[in-house]
Amino acid sequence: MTQKMDLAQALGLAFTHLEQGRAAQARSLAKTIEKARPDVPGLAYLLGLLALAEGQGRKAAQHLSKALAATPEAPPLLLAMARAQSLQSRFEEAEALYRRLPGMADAEMELAALLLRRRDWSGAAELLRGKPLGSASALNSLGVAEQGLGQLDQAALAFARAGDLDPSHAKARANLAAVLRRLKRPAEALEAAQAATRIAPADPAGWVELGQALRDLDRLEEAVAALTRAKNSLEADWLRAEVLEKLGRKAEAAAAYRRVLKADKADPFGAALALARMEGGQAPSRAPSAFVAELYDRYAEVFDQDLRQGLQYRAPELLLAAVRAHLGEGPFTALDLGCGTGLAAEVMRPLLAAVDGIDLSAAMIDKARAKGLYRELTVGELTDAANRPAAYDLVTAADVLIYLGDLAPTFAAAHTALKPGGAFVFTVERLEGAADYAVQPSKRFAHGADYLRRLAAEQGFVVTSLTEDWTRTENGREVPGLLCLLVRG
């Protein structure tokens, strides 16, 4: 045999070792081949696969680039390169590579997983719907996509099919429990969560769902016990604190909230708000940015439907009526603070010459951009409005200031952004009593009318209108609110 044939055989054996899980033997052969002849065809692909197996995305991409230079359309190489790019969090490049492999089952499933990771529920659902999904993992992915789109019945069906296909798939059972809970079917959610904990007792996801199902069935002591079983889960710690508070075990609840806050100073669960509400101390000046962004990133896909149908949301209509009554028909150049998915811009469009938007949630911004209403959209804080001096006739904030206590920085930013004579129109939840603001059980802030008047005067506004009204319902009841229109003096 020639050396060339010997090397080819060695390369083939190395691939066999790798495919059969013997990475060490494959790596040893690869080093021998590389030393003898580094340019042997197929070696770069092997080295790329070995780097992938070690989780080294950048190194894998370097090797695979050499292999692709020789055979740029080889499907196995494209798939491996997509995996390497995904490992490096280069998701756009990975997606483009996966899309060059239509019909390849592995590529389509991995692309769906990538889209789900990016919370592109629509893209993942489009890829998975109508396909003969023969694995529990694929059905679970379809369920996650349907859940993200708010299609809860379809999500439940996909998760149930995944569990039937593979009774050991604990994640599908936990996901089914979550959807059944949202569908107000707590007894069925309990059964699914119990199955998840039996299958994978070390996985906190099942215990988190079991705790919530028990809470919804008012079996609170059992809920605390279940959530205690969920190890290394900040969500479980947060839920346990809430249940302890509901049980009246205030000291334990406060200690649990503090542990959550200590574990993640960004406070994505709003533990500081819960502590302020429960202990009655000095309220924080605002909700944590991480809490607001996470809340609305998760909520973006179903936001419009839930607010309009579930909560009878009407803040945009109130803003429109106030502007028409006091400022006329425009047209106005506007800045929409906390623009969300663009509900306010949709309603106020007849009065607007142009509108820009700012929001903390990137997912909400994506939804707003898809509507084509905005001239410019920015992910950022409300106070970023101060970076646009005297640029607008109108600044709006529909049910946004409820996540702020101290409104002075936002009033100042709105004043800076407005042209002289421009107007700031917004809604807040109404606070009775003498306090300026307070955290509500909902973890939102309510504000006093006297506080708004005083702050307006301090910031150089004239109060043109300040009326009581409601912007949404909660548990079937109208939430007391205030509608305010200020004019820059």
C-alpha positions as CSV (number, residue, x, y, z in Angstrom):
1,M,0.0,0.0,0.0
2,T,1.2,3.5,-0.7
3,Q,1.6,6.1,2.0
4,K,-1.3,8.0,0.4
5,M,-3.6,5.0,0.8
6,D,-2.4,4.4,4.4
7,L,-3.2,8.0,5.3
8,A,-6.6,7.7,3.6
9,Q,-7.3,4.5,5.6
10,A,-6.1,6.2,8.8
11,L,-8.4,9.2,8.1
12,G,-11.4,6.9,7.6
13,L,-10.6,5.1,10.8
14,A,-10.4,8.4,12.7
15,F,-13.9,9.4,11.4
16,T,-15.2,6.0,12.5
17,H,-13.7,6.5,16.0
18,L,-15.4,9.9,16.2
19,E,-18.7,8.7,15.0
20,Q,-18.7,5.9,17.6
21,G,-17.8,8.2,20.5
22,R,-14.1,7.5,20.7
23,A,-12.9,11.0,20.4
24,A,-9.5,10.4,22.1
25,Q,-8.5,7.8,19.5
26,A,-9.8,10.0,16.7
27,R,-7.7,12.9,18.0
28,S,-4.6,10.8,18.2
29,L,-4.9,9.6,14.6
30,A,-5.7,13.1,13.4
31,K,-2.4,14.4,15.0
32,T,-0.5,11.6,13.3
33,I,-2.0,12.3,9.9
34,E,-1.5,16.1,10.3
35,K,2.2,15.6,11.1
36,A,2.7,13.3,8.1
37,R,0.7,15.3,5.6
38,P,-1.3,18.4,6.8
39,D,-3.0,19.0,3.4
40,V,-4.6,15.5,3.1
41,P,-8.2,15.9,1.8
42,G,-10.7,15.5,4.6
43,L,-8.3,16.3,7.5
44,A,-9.6,19.8,7.9
45,Y,-13.1,18.5,8.2
46,L,-12.0,16.0,10.8
47,L,-10.2,18.6,12.8
48,G,-13.2,20.8,12.6
49,L,-15.5,18.1,14.0
50,L,-13.0,17.4,16.8
51,A,-13.0,21.0,17.8
52,L,-16.8,21.0,17.7
53,A,-16.9,18.0,20.0
54,E,-14.7,20.0,22.4
55,G,-17.0,23.0,22.2
56,Q,-14.4,25.2,20.5
57,G,-16.4,27.1,18.0
58,R,-13.8,29.5,16.7
59,K,-11.2,26.7,16.2
60,A,-13.8,24.6,14.5
61,A,-14.7,27.4,12.1
62,Q,-11.0,27.9,11.2
63,H,-10.6,24.3,10.2
64,L,-13.9,24.1,8.5
65,S,-13.2,27.2,6.4
66,K,-10.3,25.4,4.9
67,A,-12.5,22.4,4.1
68,L,-15.2,24.6,2.6
69,A,-12.7,26.3,0.3
70,A,-12.2,23.0,-1.5
71,T,-15.9,21.9,-1.5
72,P,-18.0,25.0,-0.7
73,E,-21.4,23.3,-1.2
74,A,-20.8,20.0,0.7
75,P,-23.8,19.6,3.0
76,P,-21.9,18.0,5.9
77,L,-19.4,20.8,5.9
78,L,-22.1,23.5,5.8
79,L,-23.9,21.8,8.7
80,A,-20.7,21.6,10.8
81,M,-19.9,25.3,10.0
82,A,-23.4,26.3,11.1
83,R,-22.8,24.5,14.4
84,A,-19.4,26.3,14.8
85,Q,-21.0,29.7,14.2
86,S,-23.8,29.0,16.6
87,L,-21.2,28.0,19.3
88,Q,-19.7,31.4,18.8
89,S,-23.1,33.1,19.2
90,R,-22.8,34.3,15.6
91,F,-26.5,33.5,15.0
92,E,-27.1,35.3,11.8
93,E,-24.2,33.5,10.1
94,A,-25.4,30.2,11.5
95,E,-28.9,30.8,10.3
96,A,-27.8,31.6,6.8
97,L,-25.8,28.4,6.7
98,Y,-28.7,26.3,8.0
99,R,-31.0,27.8,5.3
100,R,-28.6,26.5,2.6
101,L,-29.6,23.0,3.6
102,P,-33.3,22.8,2.9
103,G,-34.8,19.3,3.5
104,M,-31.9,18.1,5.7
105,A,-33.7,17.1,8.9
106,D,-30.8,17.8,11.3
107,A,-30.3,21.3,9.8
108,E,-34.0,22.1,10.0
109,M,-34.2,21.0,13.7
110,E,-31.1,22.8,14.7
111,L,-32.3,25.9,12.9
112,A,-35.6,25.7,14.7
113,A,-33.7,25.4,18.0
114,L,-31.6,28.5,17.0
115,L,-34.7,30.5,16.2
116,L,-36.3,29.5,19.5
117,R,-33.1,30.6,21.3
118,R,-33.6,34.0,19.7
119,R,-37.3,34.0,20.6
120,D,-38.2,34.0,16.9
121,W,-41.4,32.0,17.6
122,S,-42.9,32.7,14.2
123,G,-39.8,31.6,12.3
124,A,-39.5,28.4,14.3
125,A,-43.2,27.6,14.0
126,E,-43.1,28.2,10.2
127,L,-40.2,25.7,10.0
128,L,-41.9,23.0,12.1
129,R,-45.6,23.2,11.3
130,G,-46.9,20.6,8.9
131,K,-43.7,18.5,9.1
132,P,-43.8,14.8,10.0
133,L,-42.0,15.3,13.3
134,G,-40.8,11.9,14.4
135,S,-38.9,12.8,17.5
136,A,-40.0,14.1,20.9
137,S,-37.4,16.8,20.8
138,A,-38.8,18.2,17.5
139,L,-42.4,18.1,18.9
140,N,-41.2,19.8,22.0
141,S,-39.6,22.6,19.9
142,L,-42.9,23.0,18.0
143,G,-44.7,23.3,21.4
144,V,-42.3,26.0,22.5
145,A,-42.9,28.0,19.3
146,E,-46.7,27.7,19.6
147,Q,-46.5,28.7,23.2
148,G,-44.4,31.7,22.3
149,L,-47.0,32.7,19.7
150,G,-49.8,32.4,22.3
151,Q,-51.3,29.3,20.6
152,L,-51.7,27.5,23.9
153,D,-54.0,24.7,22.7
154,Q,-51.7,23.8,19.8
155,A,-48.7,24.0,22.2
156,A,-50.4,21.6,24.6
157,L,-51.1,19.2,21.8
158,A,-47.4,19.2,20.7
159,F,-46.1,18.8,24.2
160,A,-48.5,15.9,24.9
161,R,-47.5,14.2,21.6
162,A,-43.8,14.6,22.6
163,G,-44.5,12.9,25.9
164,D,-46.5,10.1,24.3
165,L,-43.7,9.5,21.8
166,D,-41.0,9.5,24.5
167,P,-42.4,8.9,28.0
168,S,-38.9,9.8,29.4
169,H,-38.9,13.3,27.9
170,A,-39.2,15.3,31.2
171,K,-38.9,18.7,29.5
172,A,-42.0,18.1,27.4
173,R,-43.9,17.1,30.5
174,A,-42.8,20.3,32.3
175,N,-43.6,22.4,29.3
176,L,-47.1,20.8,29.1
177,A,-47.7,21.6,32.7
178,A,-46.8,25.3,32.1
179,V,-49.2,25.5,29.2
180,L,-52.0,23.8,31.0
181,R,-51.5,26.2,33.9
182,R,-51.9,29.2,31.5
183,L,-55.0,27.5,30.2
184,K,-56.4,27.5,33.7
185,R,-56.4,23.7,33.9
186,P,-54.4,23.3,37.2
187,A,-55.4,19.7,38.0
188,E,-54.0,18.6,34.6
189,A,-51.0,20.8,35.1
190,L,-50.4,19.1,38.4
191,E,-50.4,15.7,36.8
192,A,-48.0,16.7,34.0
193,A,-45.6,18.3,36.5
194,Q,-45.7,15.3,38.8
195,A,-44.7,13.2,35.8
196,A,-41.8,15.5,35.0
197,T,-40.5,15.3,38.6
198,R,-40.7,11.5,38.5
199,I,-38.8,11.3,35.2
200,A,-36.1,13.8,36.1
201,P,-36.0,14.5,39.9
202,A,-32.8,16.5,39.5
203,D,-34.2,18.9,36.9
204,P,-35.6,22.0,38.6
205,A,-38.1,22.7,35.8
206,G,-40.5,20.0,36.9
207,W,-40.4,21.2,40.5
208,V,-41.0,24.8,39.4
209,E,-44.1,23.7,37.5
210,L,-45.3,21.4,40.3
211,G,-45.0,24.3,42.8
212,Q,-47.0,26.6,40.6
213,A,-49.7,24.0,39.9
214,L,-50.0,23.4,43.7
215,R,-50.2,27.1,44.3
216,D,-53.0,27.5,41.8
217,L,-54.9,24.7,43.6
218,D,-54.4,26.6,46.8
219,R,-52.2,23.8,48.3
220,L,-49.7,26.4,49.4
221,E,-47.7,24.4,52.0
222,E,-47.1,21.6,49.4
223,A,-46.1,24.3,46.9
224,V,-43.4,25.6,49.2
225,A,-42.1,22.0,49.6
226,A,-42.1,21.4,45.9
227,L,-40.3,24.7,45.1
228,T,-37.7,23.9,47.8
229,R,-36.8,20.7,45.8
230,A,-35.9,22.9,42.7
231,K,-32.1,23.3,43.3
232,N,-30.1,26.1,41.7
233,S,-33.2,27.8,40.3
234,L,-33.7,31.5,40.9
235,E,-37.2,31.3,39.5
236,A,-38.1,28.7,42.1
237,D,-36.6,30.9,44.9
238,W,-38.7,33.8,43.7
239,L,-41.9,31.7,43.5
240,R,-41.2,30.3,46.9
241,A,-41.0,33.8,48.3
242,E,-44.3,34.7,46.8
243,V,-46.0,31.7,48.2
244,L,-44.5,32.3,51.7
245,E,-45.9,35.8,51.5
246,K,-49.3,34.5,50.6
247,L,-49.1,32.1,53.6
248,G,-48.5,35.1,55.8
249,R,-45.0,33.9,56.7
250,K,-43.6,37.4,56.2
251,A,-40.2,37.0,57.7
252,E,-39.4,33.9,55.7
253,A,-40.8,35.6,52.5
254,A,-38.7,38.7,53.1
255,A,-35.5,36.6,53.6
256,A,-36.3,34.7,50.5
257,Y,-36.8,37.9,48.4
258,R,-33.5,39.2,49.8
259,R,-31.7,36.0,48.7
260,V,-33.1,36.4,45.2
261,L,-32.0,40.0,45.1
262,K,-28.5,39.0,46.3
263,A,-28.2,36.2,43.7
264,D,-28.8,38.6,40.8
265,K,-28.3,42.3,41.5
266,A,-30.0,43.2,38.1
267,D,-33.2,41.9,39.8
268,P,-35.0,40.4,36.8
269,F,-37.9,39.3,39.1
270,G,-38.5,42.6,40.8
271,A,-37.5,41.4,44.3
272,A,-36.8,45.0,45.5
273,L,-40.3,46.0,44.5
274,A,-41.8,43.1,46.4
275,L,-39.7,44.0,49.5
276,A,-40.8,47.6,49.4
277,R,-44.5,46.6,49.0
278,M,-44.3,44.0,51.8
279,E,-42.3,45.9,54.4
280,G,-43.7,49.4,53.7
281,G,-40.4,51.1,53.7
282,Q,-39.0,53.6,51.2
283,A,-40.1,52.6,47.7
284,P,-37.4,52.3,45.1
285,S,-37.3,55.1,42.5
286,R,-38.1,52.7,39.7
287,A,-38.6,49.1,38.6
288,P,-35.3,47.4,37.7
289,S,-34.6,47.7,34.0
290,A,-33.9,43.9,33.8
291,F,-37.3,43.2,35.3
292,V,-39.1,45.3,32.8
293,A,-37.1,44.2,29.8
294,E,-37.5,40.5,30.7
295,L,-41.2,40.9,31.4
296,Y,-41.9,42.4,28.0
297,D,-39.4,40.3,26.0
298,R,-41.5,37.3,27.1
299,Y,-44.8,39.1,26.6
300,A,-44.1,40.6,23.2
301,E,-45.7,37.9,21.0
302,V,-49.1,38.0,22.8
303,F,-49.0,41.5,24.1
304,D,-51.5,43.1,21.8
305,Q,-54.0,40.3,22.1
306,D,-53.7,40.0,25.9
307,L,-54.0,43.8,26.5
308,R,-56.8,44.4,24.1
309,Q,-58.9,41.4,24.7
310,G,-58.0,40.2,28.2
311,L,-57.4,43.6,29.9
312,Q,-59.6,45.9,27.8
313,Y,-56.6,48.2,27.4
314,R,-57.6,51.7,26.3
315,A,-54.7,54.0,27.2
316,P,-54.0,54.9,23.5
317,E,-57.6,56.0,22.9
318,L,-57.4,58.2,26.0
319,L,-54.2,59.9,24.8
320,L,-55.8,60.4,21.4
321,A,-58.9,62.0,22.9
322,A,-56.8,64.3,25.1
323,V,-54.6,65.5,22.3
324,R,-57.5,66.2,20.0
325,A,-59.4,68.1,22.8
326,H,-56.5,70.3,23.8
327,L,-54.1,70.5,20.9
328,G,-56.2,69.8,17.8
329,E,-55.6,67.6,14.8
330,G,-51.9,68.3,14.3
331,P,-50.1,66.9,12.4
332,F,-47.5,66.4,15.1
333,T,-44.0,65.0,15.2
334,A,-44.0,62.6,18.1
335,L,-41.8,60.6,20.4
336,D,-43.5,57.5,21.9
337,L,-41.9,56.6,25.2
338,G,-42.1,52.9,26.1
339,C,-43.6,52.3,22.7
340,G,-44.0,48.6,23.1
341,T,-45.4,46.9,20.0
342,G,-46.8,50.3,18.7
343,L,-50.4,50.3,20.0
344,A,-50.3,54.0,20.7
345,A,-48.8,54.9,17.4
346,E,-51.5,52.8,15.6
347,V,-54.3,54.6,17.4
348,M,-52.8,58.1,17.1
349,R,-51.6,57.8,13.5
350,P,-54.3,60.2,12.1
351,L,-52.6,63.0,14.1
352,L,-49.0,62.2,13.4
353,A,-46.7,63.5,10.7
354,A,-43.9,61.3,12.0
355,V,-43.3,59.2,15.2
356,D,-40.1,57.7,16.8
357,G,-40.2,55.2,19.6
358,I,-38.0,54.1,22.6
359,D,-38.5,50.9,24.6
360,L,-36.4,48.8,26.9
361,S,-37.5,45.5,25.3
362,A,-35.8,44.5,22.1
363,A,-38.6,42.0,21.4
364,M,-41.2,44.7,21.7
365,I,-39.2,47.0,19.4
366,D,-39.1,44.1,16.8
367,K,-42.9,43.9,16.9
368,A,-43.2,47.6,16.5
369,R,-40.8,47.7,13.6
370,A,-42.9,45.1,11.8
371,K,-45.9,47.4,11.8
372,G,-44.0,50.0,9.7
373,L,-45.4,53.0,11.7
374,Y,-42.2,54.4,13.1
375,R,-39.6,56.6,11.5
376,E,-37.0,55.4,14.1
377,L,-37.0,52.9,16.9
378,T,-34.4,52.6,19.7
379,V,-33.9,50.1,22.5
380,G,-33.2,52.2,25.5
381,E,-34.3,54.1,28.6
382,L,-37.1,56.7,28.6
383,T,-34.5,59.3,29.7
384,D,-32.7,58.8,26.4
385,A,-35.3,61.3,25.1
386,A,-33.0,64.0,26.5
387,N,-30.6,63.2,23.7
388,R,-33.1,64.7,21.2
389,P,-33.4,68.4,22.3
390,A,-36.4,70.4,20.9
391,A,-37.1,67.7,18.3
392,Y,-40.8,67.0,18.9
393,D,-44.2,68.6,19.1
394,L,-45.6,65.7,21.2
395,V,-44.2,63.1,23.7
396,T,-46.5,60.3,24.7
397,A,-46.3,57.6,27.4
398,A,-49.2,55.1,27.4
399,D,-49.2,53.0,30.6
400,V,-45.4,53.2,30.8
401,L,-44.7,55.4,33.8
402,I,-46.2,52.7,36.0
403,Y,-42.8,51.1,36.1
404,L,-41.2,54.3,37.6
405,G,-41.7,55.8,41.0
406,D,-39.7,59.0,40.7
407,L,-40.9,60.6,37.5
408,A,-38.6,63.7,37.7
409,P,-35.9,62.3,35.3
410,T,-38.5,61.3,32.7
411,F,-40.3,64.7,33.0
412,A,-37.0,66.5,32.5
413,A,-36.1,64.3,29.5
414,A,-39.5,64.9,27.9
415,H,-39.2,68.6,28.5
416,T,-35.8,68.6,26.8
417,A,-37.2,66.6,23.8
418,L,-40.1,69.0,23.2
419,K,-40.2,72.1,21.2
420,P,-41.4,75.2,23.1
421,G,-45.2,74.8,23.4
422,G,-45.0,71.1,22.8
423,A,-47.0,68.7,24.9
424,F,-46.3,65.6,27.1
425,V,-49.3,63.4,27.4
426,F,-49.3,60.2,29.5
427,T,-51.3,57.9,31.8
428,V,-50.4,56.6,35.3
429,E,-52.2,54.5,37.9
430,R,-53.9,56.6,40.5
431,L,-52.7,56.6,44.2
432,E,-55.0,57.8,46.9
433,G,-53.5,59.6,49.9
434,A,-50.7,62.0,50.4
435,A,-47.8,60.0,49.2
436,D,-46.1,60.9,45.9
437,Y,-45.9,57.2,44.7
438,A,-46.1,53.7,46.0
439,V,-45.5,50.1,44.8
440,Q,-48.8,48.2,44.2
441,P,-49.4,44.4,44.7
442,S,-49.0,44.1,40.9
443,K,-45.3,45.4,41.3
444,R,-46.4,48.5,39.3
445,F,-46.2,52.0,40.7
446,A,-49.2,54.3,41.4
447,H,-48.8,58.1,41.6
448,G,-50.6,60.9,43.3
449,A,-52.3,63.8,41.4
450,D,-50.7,66.4,43.7
451,Y,-47.3,64.9,43.0
452,L,-47.8,65.2,39.2
453,R,-48.9,68.8,39.5
454,R,-45.9,69.7,41.7
455,L,-43.4,67.9,39.5
456,A,-44.9,69.5,36.4
457,A,-44.3,73.0,37.8
458,E,-40.8,72.1,38.9
459,Q,-39.9,70.9,35.5
460,G,-41.3,73.8,33.6
461,F,-44.6,72.4,32.4
462,V,-48.1,73.9,32.5
463,V,-50.8,71.4,33.5
464,T,-53.4,71.7,30.8
465,S,-55.4,68.6,31.8
466,L,-55.3,66.1,34.7
467,T,-58.4,63.8,34.9
468,E,-59.3,60.6,36.6
469,D,-59.9,57.6,34.2
470,W,-59.0,54.0,33.8
471,T,-56.7,52.4,31.2
472,R,-57.1,48.7,31.8
473,T,-58.9,46.1,33.9
474,E,-57.3,43.6,36.3
475,N,-59.2,40.6,37.7
476,G,-62.3,42.1,36.0
477,R,-62.1,45.5,37.7
478,E,-61.1,48.8,36.3
479,V,-57.7,50.0,37.5
480,P,-58.0,53.6,38.8
481,G,-55.8,55.9,36.7
482,L,-54.9,59.5,35.8
483,L,-54.7,61.0,32.3
484,C,-52.4,64.0,32.1
485,L,-51.5,66.5,29.4
486,L,-48.7,69.0,30.1
487,V,-47.4,71.8,27.9
488,R,-43.8,72.9,27.9
489,G,-43.7,76.5,29.1
